[in-house]
Amino acid sequence: MQILMVGGAVRDQLLGRPVHDRDWVVVGATPEDMAARGFQPVGRDFPVFLHPETHEEYALARTERKSGRGYRGFVVQSSPDVTLEEDLARRDLTINAMAAPAGWPQSGALSDPYGGRRDLEARLLRHVTDAFREDPVRILRVARFAARFADFRVAPETMALMREMVEAGEADHLVPERVWQELARGLMEAAPDRMLEVLRDCGALEVLLPEVARLWGVPQRAEYHPEVDTGVHLLMVLQQAARLNAPLSVRYACLVHDLGKGTTPADVLPRHIGHEQRSARLARQVGERLRVPNDCRELADVVAREHGNIHRSGDLNAAALMRLFERCDAIRQPARFALALLACECDALGRLGLEDRDYAPRARLQAALDQALAVSTAEVAAAAVAQGRTGKAIGEAVAQARTQAIQRWLSIGLG
């Protein structure tokens, strides 16, 4: 029996990055051997075990053979006869196809039959073997790794293989849950814009997110968007989301906030009148299709509908600010509104030459909302009841009190 650390842990150690999770491959063993050592079986599709003390995953060496379309269409074969090199051959990228014993690098040697260390040094994302084409999820994984390792490039032969897979219809068979899983992980990497670039270069973006893909080549008014191209703007917005350490819901809202610009009639370009409502409708369709979590969907809807109004909110009076808060449900969900403001800041800064400007609406709207939230609704409601008001009239009194609080704040020059 031979036990080796494998995959990302080896890669990250060579890169000098922190190693958070370690996976292990076991060569020359049977499930009975593992059980005898106290390992707990957890794998449903292939033999994976948890270490009795560390609870790290130990997988028996295996090979995979394509049996159908999609990422589930595989026959897995695991036996003590499967060699380490055979197991590593089924992995996606050479930088993930290295293995080392537990004492490495102090003791023991690195197993690198496919040149992973060489590709790390060359900053290259290269597939291991032609078996890469058998799993379309690998297209998404390459894009995600491009987002994580922003200074790496996809090897030309790997990009060509990914294009062949897309043209053969392999990406059409990806299930929504898996697409979202990889998309979400890529959005949270250091350079989420790189993920979109790789998906676009290989043609997968058009298949998986056609609403996003059609943004490239769509012009915007240069006085507001010096970068002009809507697709380029989207990449810049995602760069700002990463720079500001935005959470996933904000990054997803950034991804879909301008989808409506891709449906603007050509004869009115570069203007995009009413694109906010079209963006919201398309964002809802994307969210349903990919089964995006509700918190991401709901924030995306607010941002798509209201980002233009939030950008222009410096001219709004107290009553108009209160209406904006009501449309965003900011009184009931102030934390979500704060995230919407962050997404709008990413949108405002994601423009050529404007990346470092101050975004005044975020602080102003947050302060105005704080004034509204500071109103004692219990006292206002009690006073309204004392005046004989009931039902809807009480709610109107509370809204009026909040508007007055915002007006007082504006009148003393704080807003």
MOCOR-V527331 format. One record per residue. N is the residue number from 1. RES is the residue in one letter. SS is DSSP state (a for helix, b for strand, c for the rest). PHI is phi in whole degrees, -180 to 180 (* if undefined). OMEGA is omega as a letter, one per 20 degrees, with the letter a starting at -180 (none if undefined). Layout:
n->{N/N}
res->{RES/RES}
ss->{SS/SS}
phi->{PHI/PHI}
omega->{OMEGA/OMEGA}
//
This chain:
n->{1/2/3/4/5/6/7/8/9/10/11/12/13/14/15/16/17/18/19/20/21/22/23/24/25/26/27/28/29/30/31/32/33/34/35/36/37/38/39/40/41/42/43/44/45/46/47/48/49/50/51/52/53/54/55/56/57/58/59/60/61/62/63/64/65/66/67/68/69/70/71/72/73/74/75/76/77/78/79/80/81/82/83/84/85/86/87/88/89/90/91/92/93/94/95/96/97/98/99/100/101/102/103/104/105/106/107/108/109/110/111/112/113/114/115/116/117/118/119/120/121/122/123/124/125/126/127/128/129/130/131/132/133/134/135/136/137/138/139/140/141/142/143/144/145/146/147/148/149/150/151/152/153/154/155/156/157/158/159/160/161/162/163/164/165/166/167/168/169/170/171/172/173/174/175/176/177/178/179/180/181/182/183/184/185/186/187/188/189/190/191/192/193/194/195/196/197/198/199/200/201/202/203/204/205/206/207/208/209/210/211/212/213/214/215/216/217/218/219/220/221/222/223/224/225/226/227/228/229/230/231/232/233/234/235/236/237/238/239/240/241/242/243/244/245/246/247/248/249/250/251/252/253/254/255/256/257/258/259/260/261/262/263/264/265/266/267/268/269/270/271/272/273/274/275/276/277/278/279/280/281/282/283/284/285/286/287/288/289/290/291/292/293/294/295/296/297/298/299/300/301/302/303/304/305/306/307/308/309/310/311/312/313/314/315/316/317/318/319/320/321/322/323/324/325/326/327/328/329/330/331/332/333/334/335/336/337/338/339/340/341/342/343/344/345/346/347/348/349/350/351/352/353/354/355/356/357/358/359/360/361/362/363/364/365/366/367/368/369/370/371/372/373/374/375/376/377/378/379/380/381/382/383/384/385/386/387/388/389/390/391/392/393/394/395/396/397/398/399/400/401/402/403/404/405/406/407/408/409/410/411/412/413/414/415}
res->{M/Q/I/L/M/V/G/G/A/V/R/D/Q/L/L/G/R/P/V/H/D/R/D/W/V/V/V/G/A/T/P/E/D/M/A/A/R/G/F/Q/P/V/G/R/D/F/P/V/F/L/H/P/E/T/H/E/E/Y/A/L/A/R/T/E/R/K/S/G/R/G/Y/R/G/F/V/V/Q/S/S/P/D/V/T/L/E/E/D/L/A/R/R/D/L/T/I/N/A/M/A/A/P/A/G/W/P/Q/S/G/A/L/S/D/P/Y/G/G/R/R/D/L/E/A/R/L/L/R/H/V/T/D/A/F/R/E/D/P/V/R/I/L/R/V/A/R/F/A/A/R/F/A/D/F/R/V/A/P/E/T/M/A/L/M/R/E/M/V/E/A/G/E/A/D/H/L/V/P/E/R/V/W/Q/E/L/A/R/G/L/M/E/A/A/P/D/R/M/L/E/V/L/R/D/C/G/A/L/E/V/L/L/P/E/V/A/R/L/W/G/V/P/Q/R/A/E/Y/H/P/E/V/D/T/G/V/H/L/L/M/V/L/Q/Q/A/A/R/L/N/A/P/L/S/V/R/Y/A/C/L/V/H/D/L/G/K/G/T/T/P/A/D/V/L/P/R/H/I/G/H/E/Q/R/S/A/R/L/A/R/Q/V/G/E/R/L/R/V/P/N/D/C/R/E/L/A/D/V/V/A/R/E/H/G/N/I/H/R/S/G/D/L/N/A/A/A/L/M/R/L/F/E/R/C/D/A/I/R/Q/P/A/R/F/A/L/A/L/L/A/C/E/C/D/A/L/G/R/L/G/L/E/D/R/D/Y/A/P/R/A/R/L/Q/A/A/L/D/Q/A/L/A/V/S/T/A/E/V/A/A/A/A/V/A/Q/G/R/T/G/K/A/I/G/E/A/V/A/Q/A/R/T/Q/A/I/Q/R/W/L/S/I/G/L/G}
ss->{c/b/b/b/b/b/c/a/a/a/a/a/a/a/a/c/c/c/c/c/c/c/b/b/b/b/b/c/c/c/a/a/a/a/a/a/c/c/c/b/b/c/c/c/c/c/c/b/b/b/c/c/c/c/c/c/b/b/b/b/c/b/b/b/b/b/c/c/c/c/c/c/c/b/b/b/b/b/c/c/c/c/c/a/a/a/a/a/a/c/c/c/b/a/a/a/c/c/b/b/c/c/c/c/c/c/c/c/c/c/b/c/c/c/c/a/a/a/a/a/a/a/c/b/b/c/b/c/c/a/a/a/a/a/c/c/a/a/a/a/a/a/a/a/a/a/a/a/c/c/c/c/b/b/c/a/a/a/a/a/a/a/a/a/a/a/a/c/c/a/a/a/a/c/c/a/a/a/a/a/a/a/a/a/a/a/a/c/c/c/c/a/a/a/a/a/a/a/a/a/a/a/c/a/a/a/a/a/c/a/a/a/a/c/c/c/c/c/b/c/c/c/c/c/c/c/c/c/b/a/a/a/a/a/a/a/a/a/a/a/a/a/a/c/c/c/c/a/a/a/a/a/a/a/a/a/c/c/a/a/a/a/a/c/c/a/a/a/c/c/c/c/c/c/a/a/a/a/a/a/a/a/a/a/a/a/a/a/a/a/c/c/c/a/a/a/a/a/a/a/a/a/a/a/a/a/a/a/a/a/a/c/a/a/a/c/c/a/a/a/a/a/a/a/a/a/a/c/c/c/c/c/c/a/a/a/a/a/a/a/a/a/a/a/a/a/a/a/a/c/c/c/c/c/c/c/c/c/c/a/a/a/a/a/a/a/a/a/a/a/a/a/a/c/c/c/a/a/a/a/a/a/a/a/a/a/c/c/c/c/c/a/a/a/a/a/a/a/a/a/a/a/a/a/a/a/a/a/a/a/a/c/c/c/c}
phi->{*/-124/-117/-136/-72/-142/78/-61/-65/-68/-57/-67/-65/-67/-83/76/-94/-62/-104/-96/-129/-120/-112/-129/-115/-117/-105/82/-129/-114/-56/-67/-60/-68/-62/-64/-94/91/-74/-103/-71/-134/-74/-93/-95/-155/-74/-123/-134/-101/-64/-63/-111/-85/62/-75/-85/-123/-111/-68/-56/-149/-120/-131/-128/-65/-129/-174/-77/82/-84/-93/-82/-136/-107/-101/-125/-128/-158/-63/-84/-70/-86/-61/-63/-66/-65/-66/-65/-83/-79/-75/-120/-60/-70/-106/-112/-123/-141/-154/-70/-58/-85/-68/-91/-66/-144/86/-116/-74/-98/-142/-72/-118/78/-64/-65/-62/-71/-61/-66/-86/56/-129/-101/-127/-71/-77/-139/-66/-63/-50/-67/-80/-132/-66/-59/-64/-60/-66/-66/-62/-62/-67/-66/-64/-73/-76/-107/-66/-92/-92/-120/-80/-58/-55/-70/-73/-61/-62/-66/-63/-64/-61/-63/-64/-64/-80/87/-64/-68/-67/-101/-73/-80/-55/-61/-74/-61/-64/-58/-73/-62/-63/-65/-66/-61/-89/-79/-67/-134/-61/-62/-64/-60/-65/-62/-67/-62/-70/-62/-94/93/-74/-63/-63/-80/-88/-137/-61/-64/-80/-60/-76/-73/-69/88/-90/-81/-124/-68/-65/-69/-102/-131/-59/-76/66/-69/-65/-65/-63/-58/-59/-60/-69/-65/-66/-61/-69/-61/-69/-62/-91/54/-69/-74/-58/-60/-69/-66/-67/-60/-62/-59/-110/-67/-117/-57/-63/-66/-74/-113/-66/-58/-61/-76/-111/-62/-91/-79/-136/-64/75/-69/-63/-68/-66/-62/-62/-65/-67/-63/-64/-65/-63/-60/-70/-66/-92/57/-69/-57/-60/-64/-70/-62/-67/-66/-60/-64/-62/-65/-61/-71/-114/-62/-66/-66/-67/-60/-95/-71/-61/-96/-84/-85/-61/-66/-69/-63/-65/-65/-61/-62/-67/-64/-88/55/-71/-67/-81/-130/-63/-66/-67/-65/-62/-68/-63/-64/-65/-62/-67/-64/-59/-63/-69/-87/-83/-140/-58/84/-114/-66/-109/-76/-78/-109/-64/-57/-63/-68/-65/-68/-64/-67/-64/-64/-60/-64/-65/-72/-76/-66/-79/-65/-64/-67/-64/-64/-64/-66/-65/-63/-63/-87/91/-79/-141/49/-60/-64/-69/-61/-65/-65/-64/-62/-65/-64/-67/-62/-64/-65/-65/-61/-62/-65/-67/-68/-94/84/-81/-106}
omega->{r/a/a/r/a/r/a/a/r/r/a/r/r/r/a/r/r/r/a/a/r/r/a/r/a/a/r/a/r/r/r/r/a/r/a/r/r/r/a/a/r/a/r/a/r/a/r/a/r/r/a/a/a/a/r/a/r/a/r/r/a/r/r/r/a/r/a/a/r/a/r/a/a/r/a/r/a/r/r/a/a/a/r/a/r/r/a/a/a/a/a/a/a/a/r/a/r/a/a/r/a/a/a/j/r/r/a/a/r/r/a/a/a/r/a/a/r/a/r/a/r/a/a/r/a/r/a/r/r/r/r/a/a/a/a/r/a/r/r/a/r/r/r/r/r/r/r/a/a/a/r/r/r/r/a/a/r/r/r/r/r/r/r/r/r/r/r/r/a/a/r/a/r/a/a/a/a/r/a/a/a/r/a/r/r/r/a/r/a/a/a/r/r/r/r/r/a/r/r/a/a/r/a/a/r/a/a/a/a/r/r/a/a/r/a/a/r/a/r/a/a/r/r/a/r/r/r/a/a/r/r/r/r/r/a/r/r/r/r/r/r/a/a/r/a/r/a/a/r/a/r/r/r/a/a/a/a/a/a/r/r/r/r/r/a/a/r/r/j/r/a/a/r/a/a/r/r/r/a/a/r/r/r/r/r/a/r/a/a/r/r/r/a/a/r/a/a/r/r/r/r/a/a/a/a/a/r/r/r/r/a/a/r/a/a/r/a/a/r/r/r/r/r/r/a/r/r/a/a/a/a/a/a/r/r/r/r/r/r/r/r/r/r/r/r/r/a/a/a/a/a/r/a/a/a/a/r/r/a/a/a/a/a/a/r/r/r/r/r/r/r/a/a/r/r/a/r/a/r/a/r/r/r/r/r/r/r/r/r/r/a/a/r/r/r/r/r/r/r/r/r/r/r/r/r/r/r/r/r/a/r/r/a/a/none}
//
